[in-house]
Amino acid sequence: MTRAHAGIVTAFVAGDEAARSQQVASIVRDHARTAAGDPAAFAVLMGKQVEAGAVVTYTVLRSLAKRLGLTDAETQEIIAQAVAQVDETAFPE
């Protein structure tokens, strides 16, 4: 789960929206397949993904901040943006 989310963060930092969307869709597909039609199992898997994602986002962006020349405030803003963004196309009805 952390590796999958690291791909999202990497694509976000690189500004590659297509890669980010593909990674999100891949995560959702994998969890849907694993849950095998059980909505409760899917919700648990996605909850764990969100937890792992928060840790990865924070850790990766904080560690890259100095190399990217970002201030603490800029880093916090990017973390907030990364966590807040939702790609509705990754969740087809």
N, C-alpha and C positions, 0 to 999 in steps of 0.2 A: 504494500500500500504506500509506503513512504517513497519507494522508487517511482511509482506511477505519478505521485504528486510532484516529485522533483522534476519530472518532465513538463508538467504544467507550469511550474515556477520558471524553469529555464526558458520555455517558450514565451512566457509573459515578459520576462526581463529582456529577451531578444526582440520583443514586439512582433512575434510571429503568431498572429491570430489564428491562422489555419492550423498550425501545429498544436496550439492550445486547445482549440475546439476538437481536433481529432483525439487528443489525449483524454479530454473529458469524456467524449463519446466512448472511447475504448474502456475507460474505467467503469462507466455505467453498464456497458454490454457485459463486461467480465463479471460484475457483481450480479447482474440479472441472470446470467447463465449459472453462476454458483448457487444463487437462491432458488433456482429451478421453479419459479412461479410462486414462491412463498413470500408474500409481501412483508411479513414480519422479519424474515431472514434478510431480505433485501434492505430493509430499513436499518437493521443492525449493521450490516456490511457498510452501508453508506455513512452511518454514524461513525464507525471506526475510521473510514476514509477521511471524513472531515477532521477528526481528532489528529490523525497522522498528518493530514495536510496542514493543519495549523502549526504543528511543530516544525515540519519541513520548511514551510514558508518563512516562518520567523528565523529559523536557524540559517537557511541559505542566504536570505537577504541581509541578515545582520552580518554574516561573515563576508559577504561581497561588498558591503557598503563602503569601506575604506578604499578598496581597489577601484570602485566605480566613482569615487570622489563625492559620495553622498553625505550630506549632513545627517545628524540623528533625526531631525524633523522630516527630511525628505525620505529617509528610510522608513520611518513610521507611516508616512503617507502612502508609500508604495505597498507596504504590508497591508494597510487598510484597503487599498484598491484591489489588491490580489485576492483578498479574502471576500470582498464584497461583490466582485464581478460574477455574474451568472450568465451562462450561454444557453439561452432557451432552446436552441436547435439541438443541443445535446440530449434533450429530454423529449423526444417525439411522443405524441399521444397515441 
